């Protein structure tokens, strides 16, 4: 007897149920994948914020620790100015202010010079004529790109390594220094010659190399940034003694300006630095704020070197002695944002 073949398909209800179960499973997989992607993105943002804050603070900390270094006796030596311009006219080389800053006091939108206190009027900046308060045209800060709300912080120091003086320098002589591997001095640089008792700022007008010995010319001129005729008050004194240079050295004067401004990536703010007389460079992407407070000894004559109060730059008064600086940077990316803070002792300031 022939066997009957029976074939049976899925009913409509069974098909709909299978499709529904498949859709639920697929939706679960999609949600799991999306959740994983979101978590990974959040983790990347958190890691980027951590790195940005740490890097930004490391740059600021190194500059703060070196601020006010003029040589072997930085806390006692007060450099003399050998240029025609007064200290107040030479922002890039004003060695009377190892630490300086500008507090943002505006409405959170304005980037006018007076939105900062003190005003940014003396800041080396870009202008229609190539620049204001700059030795090299085209290297100033773009004020129009500054981020409203963030402070501008300035540190000044002597670049290291310094160049040891090769022999005793009599009054009026050009310094002769020994070449140092990994360092350089060029015509046009503003430098400081000093020992543990005195220091004089001058502009190098030429470098004459004779093997490992470099003769630094310091011809006088009439410009604001040129050497004055006859040199500063202490130029009549010798550097070194009869036996030799006795620790005298020469180094380039460096002013570092930190600020927050728009970065290369659209919509991203960054920490920027202008170092020496070079154009500003973008240091750390994703930094959205910079705030600074100065740890001040309100009575420098009481024999105690401790910090009495933390003040904004614009609140400093005559007689206040700066001992430390409290730095706070804010880093942000995506939905992540975090403040990073550190207090740095200013070891070279008396």
FISEMI-795413 format. One record per residue (C-alpha): residue number from 1; residue in one letter; x, y, z. Coordinates in nm, 3 decimals, padded with zeros to 5 digits, always signed. Each point is the difference from the previous one (the first is absolute). Layout:
N
+-----+------+---------+---------+---------+
| pos | code |       X |       Y |       Z |
+-----+------+---------+---------+---------+
| NUM |    A |       X |       Y |       Z |
...
+-----+------+---------+---------+---------+
//
This chain:
350
+-----+------+---------+---------+---------+
| pos | code |       X |       Y |       Z |
+-----+------+---------+---------+---------+
|   1 |    X | +00.000 | +00.000 | +00.000 |
|   2 |    X | +00.154 | +00.329 | -00.106 |
|   3 |    X | +00.100 | +00.237 | +00.283 |
|   4 |    X | -00.165 | +00.337 | +00.010 |
|   5 |    X | +00.237 | +00.298 | +00.002 |
|   6 |    X | -00.116 | +00.282 | +00.216 |
|   7 |    X | +00.161 | +00.347 | -00.008 |
|   8 |    X | -00.098 | +00.271 | +00.240 |
|   9 |    X | +00.124 | +00.366 | +00.000 |
|  10 |    X | -00.008 | +00.269 | +00.263 |
|  11 |    X | -00.329 | +00.157 | +00.075 |
|  12 |    X | -00.035 | +00.377 | -00.022 |
|  13 |    X | -00.011 | +00.028 | +00.377 |
|  14 |    X | +00.317 | -00.202 | +00.042 |
|  15 |    X | +00.177 | +00.210 | -00.265 |
|  16 |    X | -00.102 | +00.324 | +00.168 |
|  17 |    X | +00.112 | -00.134 | +00.336 |
|  18 |    X | +00.338 | -00.103 | -00.138 |
|  19 |    X | +00.047 | +00.341 | -00.162 |
|  20 |    X | -00.091 | +00.173 | +00.325 |
|  21 |    X | +00.245 | -00.211 | +00.199 |
|  22 |    X | +00.271 | +00.067 | -00.260 |
|  23 |    X | -00.067 | +00.373 | +00.014 |
|  24 |    X | +00.026 | +00.003 | +00.379 |
|  25 |    X | +00.328 | -00.189 | -00.015 |
|  26 |    X | +00.136 | +00.233 | -00.270 |
|  27 |    X | -00.112 | +00.306 | +00.194 |
|  28 |    X | +00.177 | -00.133 | +00.308 |
|  29 |    X | +00.319 | -00.048 | -00.198 |
|  30 |    X | -00.024 | +00.350 | -00.147 |
|  31 |    X | -00.060 | +00.152 | +00.343 |
|  32 |    X | +00.288 | -00.198 | +00.145 |
|  33 |    X | +00.227 | +00.114 | -00.283 |
|  34 |    X | -00.112 | +00.362 | +00.030 |
|  35 |    X | +00.046 | -00.010 | +00.377 |
|  36 |    X | +00.347 | -00.141 | -00.047 |
|  37 |    X | +00.085 | +00.271 | -00.251 |
|  38 |    X | -00.131 | +00.272 | +00.232 |
|  39 |    X | +00.195 | -00.141 | +00.292 |
|  40 |    X | +00.315 | -00.019 | -00.213 |
|  41 |    X | -00.050 | +00.360 | -00.116 |
|  42 |    X | -00.052 | +00.114 | +00.359 |
|  43 |    X | +00.315 | -00.184 | +00.104 |
|  44 |    X | +00.198 | +00.162 | -00.283 |
|  45 |    X | -00.129 | +00.345 | +00.096 |
|  46 |    X | +00.082 | -00.060 | +00.365 |
|  47 |    X | +00.351 | -00.115 | -00.089 |
|  48 |    X | +00.050 | +00.300 | -00.232 |
|  49 |    X | -00.114 | +00.239 | +00.273 |
|  50 |    X | +00.238 | -00.162 | +00.251 |
|  51 |    X | +00.292 | +00.027 | -00.241 |
|  52 |    X | -00.077 | +00.359 | -00.100 |
|  53 |    X | -00.026 | +00.117 | +00.360 |
|  54 |    X | +00.318 | -00.180 | +00.107 |
|  55 |    X | +00.202 | +00.126 | -00.297 |
|  56 |    X | -00.122 | +00.356 | +00.041 |
|  57 |    X | +00.091 | +00.008 | +00.368 |
|  58 |    X | +00.343 | -00.151 | -00.072 |
|  59 |    X | +00.086 | +00.282 | -00.242 |
|  60 |    X | -00.118 | +00.267 | +00.242 |
|  61 |    X | +00.172 | -00.162 | +00.297 |
|  62 |    X | +00.340 | -00.013 | -00.172 |
|  63 |    X | -00.022 | +00.365 | -00.100 |
|  64 |    X | -00.110 | +00.105 | +00.348 |
|  65 |    X | +00.283 | -00.188 | +00.169 |
|  66 |    X | +00.259 | +00.170 | -00.223 |
|  67 |    X | -00.151 | +00.350 | +00.025 |
|  68 |    X | +00.244 | +00.257 | +00.134 |
|  69 |    X | +00.313 | -00.203 | -00.068 |
|  70 |    X | +00.275 | +00.253 | -00.080 |
|  71 |    X | +00.303 | -00.210 | +00.091 |
|  72 |    X | +00.170 | -00.136 | +00.311 |
|  73 |    X | -00.151 | +00.254 | +00.242 |
|  74 |    X | -00.343 | +00.068 | -00.145 |
|  75 |    X | -00.163 | +00.102 | +00.328 |
|  76 |    X | +00.251 | +00.282 | +00.059 |
|  77 |    X | +00.116 | +00.119 | -00.343 |
|  78 |    X | -00.212 | +00.272 | -00.163 |
|  79 |    X | +00.089 | +00.025 | -00.372 |
|  80 |    X | +00.095 | +00.337 | -00.150 |
|  81 |    X | -00.155 | +00.109 | -00.329 |
|  82 |    X | +00.251 | +00.078 | -00.274 |
|  83 |    X | -00.258 | +00.075 | -00.275 |
|  84 |    X | -00.130 | +00.343 | -00.095 |
|  85 |    X | -00.358 | -00.087 | +00.088 |
|  86 |    X | -00.109 | +00.004 | +00.363 |
|  87 |    X | -00.114 | -00.318 | +00.171 |
|  88 |    X | -00.367 | +00.096 | -00.045 |
|  89 |    X | +00.055 | +00.039 | -00.377 |
|  90 |    X | +00.167 | -00.340 | -00.041 |
|  91 |    X | -00.270 | -00.254 | +00.087 |
|  92 |    X | +00.190 | -00.288 | -00.159 |
|  93 |    X | +00.306 | +00.075 | +00.215 |
|  94 |    X | -00.138 | +00.160 | +00.316 |
|  95 |    X | +00.213 | -00.174 | +00.261 |
|  96 |    X | -00.157 | +00.201 | +00.283 |
|  97 |    X | -00.309 | -00.222 | -00.026 |
|  98 |    X | +00.085 | -00.370 | +00.005 |
|  99 |    X | -00.371 | -00.087 | +00.025 |
| 100 |    X | -00.276 | +00.208 | -00.153 |
| 101 |    X | -00.360 | -00.057 | -00.096 |
| 102 |    X | -00.326 | +00.143 | -00.124 |
| 103 |    X | -00.330 | -00.091 | +00.165 |
| 104 |    X | -00.307 | -00.029 | -00.216 |
| 105 |    X | -00.258 | +00.239 | +00.147 |
| 106 |    X | -00.234 | +00.028 | -00.298 |
| 107 |    X | -00.355 | -00.120 | -00.060 |
| 108 |    X | +00.099 | -00.337 | -00.141 |
| 109 |    X | -00.043 | +00.120 | -00.358 |
| 110 |    X | +00.228 | +00.299 | -00.047 |
| 111 |    X | +00.357 | -00.035 | -00.128 |
| 112 |    X | +00.081 | +00.370 | +00.020 |
| 113 |    X | +00.337 | +00.084 | +00.155 |
| 114 |    X | -00.170 | +00.149 | +00.306 |
| 115 |    X | -00.194 | -00.319 | +00.066 |
| 116 |    X | +00.315 | -00.113 | +00.180 |
| 117 |    X | +00.143 | +00.169 | +00.308 |
| 118 |    X | +00.252 | +00.143 | -00.038 |
| 119 |    X | -00.076 | +00.079 | -00.361 |
| 120 |    X | +00.169 | -00.203 | -00.274 |
| 121 |    X | +00.129 | +00.328 | -00.143 |
| 122 |    X | +00.364 | -00.092 | +00.075 |
| 123 |    X | -00.030 | -00.362 | -00.118 |
| 124 |    X | +00.206 | -00.089 | -00.312 |
| 125 |    X | -00.278 | -00.037 | -00.254 |
| 126 |    X | -00.088 | +00.001 | -00.366 |
| 127 |    X | -00.105 | +00.331 | -00.151 |
| 128 |    X | -00.059 | +00.151 | -00.342 |
| 129 |    X | +00.358 | +00.129 | -00.010 |
| 130 |    X | +00.146 | -00.345 | +00.071 |
| 131 |    X | +00.000 | +00.008 | +00.376 |
| 132 |    X | -00.001 | +00.196 | +00.325 |
| 133 |    X | +00.262 | -00.037 | +00.275 |
| 134 |    X | +00.193 | -00.258 | -00.204 |
| 135 |    X | +00.362 | -00.019 | -00.106 |
| 136 |    X | -00.085 | -00.217 | -00.301 |
| 137 |    X | -00.301 | +00.108 | -00.208 |
| 138 |    X | -00.273 | -00.259 | -00.054 |
| 139 |    X | +00.069 | -00.198 | +00.317 |
| 140 |    X | -00.253 | +00.156 | +00.238 |
| 141 |    X | -00.306 | -00.156 | +00.162 |
| 142 |    X | -00.324 | +00.004 | -00.201 |
| 143 |    X | -00.228 | +00.168 | +00.252 |
| 144 |    X | -00.302 | -00.061 | -00.223 |
| 145 |    X | +00.049 | -00.376 | +00.051 |
| 146 |    X | +00.024 | +00.009 | +00.380 |
| 147 |    X | -00.267 | -00.191 | +00.191 |
| 148 |    X | -00.208 | +00.236 | +00.218 |
| 149 |    X | +00.020 | -00.094 | +00.366 |
| 150 |    X | +00.355 | -00.140 | +00.008 |
| 151 |    X | +00.297 | +00.176 | +00.160 |
| 152 |    X | +00.329 | +00.076 | -00.177 |
| 153 |    X | +00.308 | -00.105 | +00.201 |
| 154 |    X | +00.362 | +00.109 | -00.058 |
| 155 |    X | +00.329 | -00.147 | +00.128 |
| 156 |    X | +00.350 | +00.141 | -00.059 |
| 157 |    X | +00.335 | -00.174 | +00.042 |
| 158 |    X | +00.348 | -00.054 | -00.136 |
| 159 |    X | +00.020 | -00.278 | -00.257 |
| 160 |    X | +00.203 | -00.302 | +00.103 |
| 161 |    X | +00.257 | -00.128 | -00.056 |
| 162 |    X | +00.188 | +00.327 | +00.033 |
| 163 |    X | +00.335 | +00.073 | -00.163 |
| 164 |    X | +00.301 | +00.024 | +00.234 |
| 165 |    X | +00.214 | +00.308 | -00.048 |
| 166 |    X | +00.345 | -00.102 | -00.126 |
| 167 |    X | +00.208 | +00.273 | +00.160 |
| 168 |    X | -00.021 | +00.306 | +00.220 |
| 169 |    X | -00.199 | +00.283 | -00.161 |
| 170 |    X | +00.129 | +00.349 | +00.061 |
| 171 |    X | -00.237 | +00.300 | -00.016 |
| 172 |    X | -00.115 | +00.056 | -00.359 |
| 173 |    X | +00.127 | -00.336 | -00.131 |
| 174 |    X | -00.215 | -00.229 | -00.212 |
| 175 |    X | -00.070 | -00.326 | +00.185 |
| 176 |    X | +00.186 | -00.309 | -00.121 |
| 177 |    X | -00.183 | -00.322 | +00.083 |
| 178 |    X | +00.063 | -00.372 | -00.046 |
| 179 |    X | -00.217 | -00.190 | -00.246 |
| 180 |    X | -00.261 | -00.226 | +00.162 |
| 181 |    X | -00.134 | -00.307 | -00.179 |
| 182 |    X | -00.375 | +00.018 | -00.054 |
| 183 |    X | -00.026 | +00.375 | +00.061 |
| 184 |    X | +00.034 | +00.306 | -00.219 |
| 185 |    X | +00.039 | +00.376 | +00.003 |
| 186 |    X | -00.067 | +00.209 | -00.308 |
| 187 |    X | +00.033 | +00.358 | -00.115 |
| 188 |    X | -00.315 | +00.186 | +00.103 |
| 189 |    X | -00.053 | -00.200 | +00.321 |
| 190 |    X | -00.045 | +00.187 | +00.326 |
| 191 |    X | +00.222 | -00.161 | +00.262 |
| 192 |    X | +00.111 | +00.038 | +00.360 |
| 193 |    X | +00.359 | -00.012 | +00.118 |
| 194 |    X | +00.037 | -00.057 | +00.371 |
| 195 |    X | +00.177 | -00.157 | +00.293 |
| 196 |    X | -00.108 | -00.041 | +00.360 |
| 197 |    X | +00.022 | +00.374 | +00.070 |
| 198 |    X | -00.134 | +00.189 | -00.302 |
| 199 |    X | -00.165 | -00.049 | -00.338 |
| 200 |    X | -00.040 | +00.216 | -00.312 |
| 201 |    X | -00.243 | -00.040 | -00.287 |
| 202 |    X | +00.125 | +00.076 | -00.351 |
| 203 |    X | -00.079 | -00.076 | -00.363 |
| 204 |    X | +00.236 | -00.215 | -00.202 |
| 205 |    X | +00.079 | +00.182 | -00.324 |
| 206 |    X | +00.235 | -00.265 | -00.139 |
| 207 |    X | +00.165 | -00.332 | +00.077 |
| 208 |    X | +00.364 | -00.061 | -00.098 |
| 209 |    X | +00.091 | -00.368 | +00.037 |
| 210 |    X | +00.359 | -00.102 | +00.057 |
| 211 |    X | -00.008 | -00.373 | +00.060 |
| 212 |    X | -00.177 | -00.070 | +00.330 |
| 213 |    X | +00.014 | +00.370 | +00.097 |
| 214 |    X | -00.270 | +00.244 | -00.111 |
| 215 |    X | +00.043 | +00.373 | +00.023 |
| 216 |    X | -00.336 | +00.172 | +00.055 |
| 217 |    X | -00.008 | +00.348 | -00.149 |
| 218 |    X | -00.215 | +00.261 | +00.174 |
| 219 |    X | +00.012 | +00.307 | -00.221 |
| 220 |    X | -00.215 | +00.293 | +00.111 |
| 221 |    X | -00.286 | +00.151 | -00.202 |
| 222 |    X | -00.291 | +00.240 | +00.021 |
| 223 |    X | -00.300 | -00.233 | -00.015 |
| 224 |    X | -00.218 | -00.103 | +00.292 |
| 225 |    X | +00.148 | -00.350 | -00.003 |
| 226 |    X | +00.359 | +00.109 | -00.070 |
| 227 |    X | +00.284 | +00.019 | +00.250 |
| 228 |    X | +00.034 | +00.337 | +00.166 |
| 229 |    X | +00.323 | +00.189 | -00.054 |
| 230 |    X | +00.236 | -00.079 | +00.286 |
| 231 |    X | -00.214 | -00.281 | +00.143 |
| 232 |    X | -00.189 | -00.017 | +00.329 |
| 233 |    X | +00.126 | +00.121 | +00.336 |
| 234 |    X | +00.187 | -00.317 | +00.087 |
| 235 |    X | +00.168 | -00.031 | -00.341 |
| 236 |    X | +00.292 | +00.188 | +00.152 |
| 237 |    X | +00.067 | -00.304 | +00.221 |
| 238 |    X | +00.199 | -00.305 | -00.107 |
| 239 |    X | -00.137 | -00.352 | -00.019 |
| 240 |    X | +00.235 | -00.250 | +00.151 |
| 241 |    X | +00.331 | +00.063 | +00.174 |
| 242 |    X | +00.366 | -00.008 | -00.082 |
| 243 |    X | -00.006 | -00.380 | +00.010 |
| 244 |    X | -00.282 | -00.034 | -00.252 |
| 245 |    X | -00.376 | +00.033 | -00.052 |
| 246 |    X | -00.088 | -00.133 | +00.347 |
| 247 |    X | -00.339 | -00.142 | -00.090 |
| 248 |    X | -00.121 | +00.275 | -00.234 |
| 249 |    X | -00.239 | -00.120 | -00.270 |
| 250 |    X | -00.223 | +00.121 | -00.286 |
| 251 |    X | -00.350 | -00.119 | -00.083 |
| 252 |    X | -00.290 | +00.101 | -00.222 |
| 253 |    X | -00.294 | +00.182 | +00.164 |
| 254 |    X | -00.324 | -00.195 | -00.043 |
| 255 |    X | -00.354 | +00.122 | +00.064 |
| 256 |    X | -00.273 | -00.264 | -00.022 |
| 257 |    X | -00.362 | +00.109 | -00.045 |
| 258 |    X | -00.273 | -00.261 | +00.058 |
| 259 |    X | -00.357 | +00.055 | -00.118 |
| 260 |    X | -00.313 | -00.183 | -00.117 |
| 261 |    X | -00.109 | +00.057 | -00.359 |
| 262 |    X | -00.172 | -00.171 | -00.292 |
| 263 |    X | +00.201 | -00.294 | -00.125 |
| 264 |    X | +00.067 | -00.137 | -00.346 |
| 265 |    X | -00.296 | -00.239 | +00.024 |
| 266 |    X | -00.335 | +00.179 | -00.050 |
| 267 |    X | -00.188 | +00.066 | +00.322 |
| 268 |    X | +00.285 | -00.122 | +00.222 |
| 269 |    X | +00.181 | +00.225 | +00.249 |
| 270 |    X | +00.363 | -00.063 | +00.089 |
| 271 |    X | +00.281 | +00.108 | +00.229 |
| 272 |    X | +00.247 | +00.218 | -00.192 |
| 273 |    X | +00.346 | +00.131 | +00.088 |
| 274 |    X | +00.209 | +00.281 | -00.142 |
| 275 |    X | +00.364 | -00.061 | +00.096 |
| 276 |    X | +00.273 | +00.259 | -00.046 |
| 277 |    X | -00.045 | +00.198 | -00.319 |
| 278 |    X | -00.151 | -00.287 | -00.203 |
| 279 |    X | -00.362 | -00.017 | -00.116 |
| 280 |    X | -00.249 | -00.176 | +00.232 |
| 281 |    X | -00.042 | -00.375 | -00.033 |
| 282 |    X | -00.294 | -00.223 | +00.092 |
| 283 |    X | +00.110 | -00.227 | +00.284 |
| 284 |    X | -00.298 | -00.205 | +00.123 |
| 285 |    X | -00.334 | -00.046 | -00.177 |
| 286 |    X | -00.320 | -00.013 | +00.203 |
| 287 |    X | +00.096 | +00.244 | +00.278 |
| 288 |    X | -00.288 | +00.242 | +00.057 |
| 289 |    X | +00.107 | +00.214 | +00.295 |
| 290 |    X | +00.304 | +00.126 | +00.192 |
| 291 |    X | -00.021 | +00.171 | +00.338 |
| 292 |    X | +00.284 | +00.117 | +00.223 |
| 293 |    X | +00.026 | +00.131 | +00.356 |
| 294 |    X | +00.319 | +00.128 | +00.162 |
| 295 |    X | +00.106 | -00.113 | +00.344 |
| 296 |    X | +00.111 | +00.327 | +00.159 |
| 297 |    X | +00.198 | +00.093 | +00.309 |
| 298 |    X | -00.181 | +00.317 | +00.102 |
| 299 |    X | +00.286 | +00.122 | +00.221 |
| 300 |    X | +00.341 | -00.072 | -00.150 |
| 301 |    X | +00.175 | +00.169 | +00.295 |
| 302 |    X | -00.139 | -00.219 | +00.281 |
| 303 |    X | +00.271 | -00.264 | -00.043 |
| 304 |    X | -00.253 | -00.268 | -00.096 |
| 305 |    X | -00.008 | -00.132 | -00.356 |
| 306 |    X | -00.339 | -00.169 | +00.019 |
| 307 |    X | -00.304 | +00.065 | -00.219 |
| 308 |    X | -00.265 | +00.215 | +00.173 |
| 309 |    X | -00.254 | +00.015 | -00.279 |
| 310 |    X | -00.070 | -00.102 | -00.359 |
| 311 |    X | -00.077 | +00.297 | -00.226 |
| 312 |    X | -00.080 | +00.067 | -00.361 |
| 313 |    X | +00.264 | +00.179 | -00.205 |
| 314 |    X | -00.205 | +00.319 | -00.008 |
| 315 |    X | -00.017 | +00.007 | +00.381 |
| 316 |    X | +00.378 | +00.010 | +00.056 |
| 317 |    X | +00.129 | +00.305 | +00.186 |
| 318 |    X | +00.336 | +00.157 | +00.075 |
| 319 |    X | +00.179 | -00.199 | +00.270 |
| 320 |    X | -00.168 | -00.331 | -00.079 |
| 321 |    X | +00.257 | -00.275 | -00.052 |
| 322 |    X | -00.099 | -00.288 | -00.230 |
| 323 |    X | +00.088 | -00.342 | +00.143 |
| 324 |    X | -00.209 | -00.246 | -00.202 |
| 325 |    X | -00.258 | -00.028 | -00.274 |
| 326 |    X | -00.319 | -00.209 | -00.003 |
| 327 |    X | -00.081 | -00.118 | -00.353 |
| 328 |    X | -00.329 | -00.152 | -00.115 |
| 329 |    X | -00.067 | -00.123 | -00.352 |
| 330 |    X | -00.327 | -00.140 | -00.130 |
| 331 |    X | +00.006 | -00.268 | -00.267 |
| 332 |    X | -00.310 | -00.108 | -00.187 |
| 333 |    X | -00.101 | -00.231 | -00.281 |
| 334 |    X | -00.342 | -00.129 | -00.100 |
| 335 |    X | -00.207 | -00.013 | +00.317 |
| 336 |    X | +00.306 | -00.034 | +00.224 |
| 337 |    X | +00.158 | +00.296 | +00.183 |
| 338 |    X | +00.235 | +00.017 | +00.297 |
| 339 |    X | +00.207 | +00.253 | +00.194 |
| 340 |    X | +00.368 | -00.065 | +00.072 |
| 341 |    X | +00.172 | +00.208 | +00.267 |
| 342 |    X | +00.344 | +00.032 | +00.153 |
| 343 |    X | +00.186 | +00.245 | +00.223 |
| 344 |    X | +00.361 | +00.066 | -00.107 |
| 345 |    X | +00.259 | +00.162 | +00.226 |
| 346 |    X | +00.191 | +00.278 | -00.177 |
| 347 |    X | +00.342 | -00.094 | +00.127 |
| 348 |    X | +00.200 | +00.273 | -00.177 |
| 349 |    X | -00.205 | +00.292 | +00.135 |
| 350 |    X | +00.122 | +00.174 | +00.314 |
+-----+------+---------+---------+---------+
//
